[in-house]
Amino acid sequence: MSAGNIASSPLPVIAIDGPSASGKGTVAALVACELGFHYLDSGAIYRATAHAARQGGIALEDEAGLVELAHRIELRFDGVEVYLNGAAVGDVIRTEEAGRAASSIAARPALRAALLQRQRAFRQPPGLVSDGRDMGSVVFPDATLKVYLTASAEERAQRRYKQLIEKGFDANLTDLLQDLRDRDTRDAARAAAPLRQSADAALLDTTSLTIAQAVARVLRWYREGLDQAAT
Ligand code: DC
């Protein structure tokens, strides 16, 4: 399979979109590491914003309040840690509950618009690998390489289960599968930047791939694209 659209842009961006627990975050971070690029976990921005709303007593339905909050919060990434107004929130924003809250506020177009510039600011030399739902379609439409990374819902539920158990959280496989399906439906059905594979994104189904194989595939597509662009 050949890669999706390889465009020549001033600063390379690899946009990796896909559903929850597809492994896109792990793959994106490893690709970034391999290339020496920056990494943006855009889901963490939505998760941290939802967390800040909870802390500040702002209802998840209060779009104007969320927009104001989005402009006000200070967010910093340091490796896998996320700092919200100076406090480490990496673990609290990774729970299923935090994921549901993020998915809920992410359906608000004005909030998405308010978070756009914050995400684009991550495009710094020598390049960026970003993961989310709308990296290739909205945030970086001129991305050098766009990948839609997915896996079956059952496989994703298994992976999430393993991840949670390893971190010492309680988890139930049946609930996780239902939660993933609900979240996929909500993320795909919303009017604003819905989750879907865009025509110019290369499909990477990782159901029966290891992480290393998925990383190698993205790197190969990226390098092939650079070769093509150079000829
Ligand atoms: O990737 P994640 O599971 O950490 O994302 C949490 C939620 O945030 C997800 O259910 C939908 C939303 N999200 C989004 O709408 N757009 C993005 N670019 C990233 C995440």
Residues whose N, C-alpha, C, O or C-beta is under 5 A from the ligand:
A	BS01	DC	S20 S42 G43 A44 Y46 G99 A102 S103 A106 D131 G132 R133 D134 R183 D187
